[in-house]
Amino acid sequence: MKRIAVLGFALESNAFAPPCGRADFEQRGTYRGAEIDREARAEHPAIYSGISGFYAEMDRRYGRSGWQPVPVVHAASQPAGPVEEDYFKGLLAEFEAGLAAAGPLDGVYIAEHGGATATHTHDPDGEVFALVRRAVGPDVPVVATLDLHANVSDVMMDSVDVLVGYRTNPHVDIFERGAEAARLLEELMAGVRPTAFRVRLPLVGPSVTLLTADGHPYGDLIRLGQSKLDDRVMNVTILAGFAFADTPKNGMTVIVTTRDDPALAKRLAVELAAAGWADRGRYVPRMIGLDDAVTQALAAGADPMSPSLLFADPADNPGGGGRGNTTYILSAFLAAGVHGCIAGVFFDPALVEQAFAAGEGNGFRADLNTRETARFSDPLSWDARVVHLHDGRFVGRHGMVEGKSVDLGRTAVLALDGVTLVAISKRQQCLSSDFFEAFGIDVAGARSIVVKSRGHFRAGFQHLFPPERIREVDVPGLTSPNLANFDWQGLPRPVFPLDPDAAWAPPS
Ligand SMILES: [Zn+2]
């Protein structure tokens, strides 16, 4: 009977966003002990999909009675700022106590994000991994999954046997990577010795340039990496990292893990890093200005026969620590008289309360961002009508939320002249057309749509909006792809594309 501990900490930290703590983790998802088992095997799980994938594969390989999960704690927050030290230390203590109480273990699965920072360190993920290794000793196999926005430290490399990164952006392979972790863990438990080599490039691509569809440089590099898998090469992970974490460990990272062939791991990792570096010129964002966006939205609204357009607001992406409530695009569209437009999801619990107080069908003066204090989140006041009120819960049908339970908190659909706005009470990015359709909004019939998301929305809107009808709008925000807008403190410099003359040479 294999006994496998399951735990993890999942946060993507934006150094320019407010710190986060217990409330952020309790709201999004903290699961302990048997709750993890139950959620992992639920029909519409709310827990991190990697854990569901891990359980499904373990159940498939061993049968439910043939392995014993030892679930400890899994704590995940929406992307936010650095995690507060007190809360994080408490979580580490829970991991430690859980592992100490676990008894003898055959393996550990860590379901981590890998892009966190803390108020006391730039490497809290390294602290988690080191704690696990200390707790279980050098001989118990430990496999971790990482978001491809993870920034990898030496401690993370040294503490874990295999790091398995996502290969898709939008992330539609999280479940599959959890399943891969289960397969690799089985190999390690059977005695296979993993040998890994890591190369980090001085390349920090803005998130909008890190898509993995055909025609995108990052996807091309990941596919090149996957072409190297064979019976000696166990895993090829290429992590683009998360620029806004702003740490010395930032930089695109290639990790090749072989079955006991360190020379091959090194040769392949260097070869792939060189290919990525040679292609660095393609990691430069191409956005349109706000004036241009207004012109295009007006034209789409005026001509029902023209293709509808999707405008992304990557600078205010809650999926990257944005607050999900800046009004640059909204106020410009309202001032210009754009119509046939739907916009969301807009994080503003106070606005939602106003709408509930007004009641469905009634008009009121909508005051946006009355309680928000973050930079860029300016107030806006506009006459509105309450179209619909909802508890904000639904099961997704598209993209990253397909089959998953989603909870936006109390939600209000508001008509602001020609713009229909979805306001929510639990901050998150707009991942799919479900975020409108669940509230009775006809997405296919809209002339234009504005989404608070950097790129994950693409998987959840691709049935309606092919890439050529998507525009990324260059407005201010905590997650602006214009990296020159920020006062970087931690990034290793020079780094491309921020410093166009950044140089790299393969390790000898
Ligand atoms: Zn990510």
Boltz pocket constraint, residues with backbone or C-beta under 6 A from the ligand:
constraints:
  - pocket:
      binder: B
      contacts: [[A, 147], [A, 148], [A, 149], [A, 171]]
      max_distance: 6.0
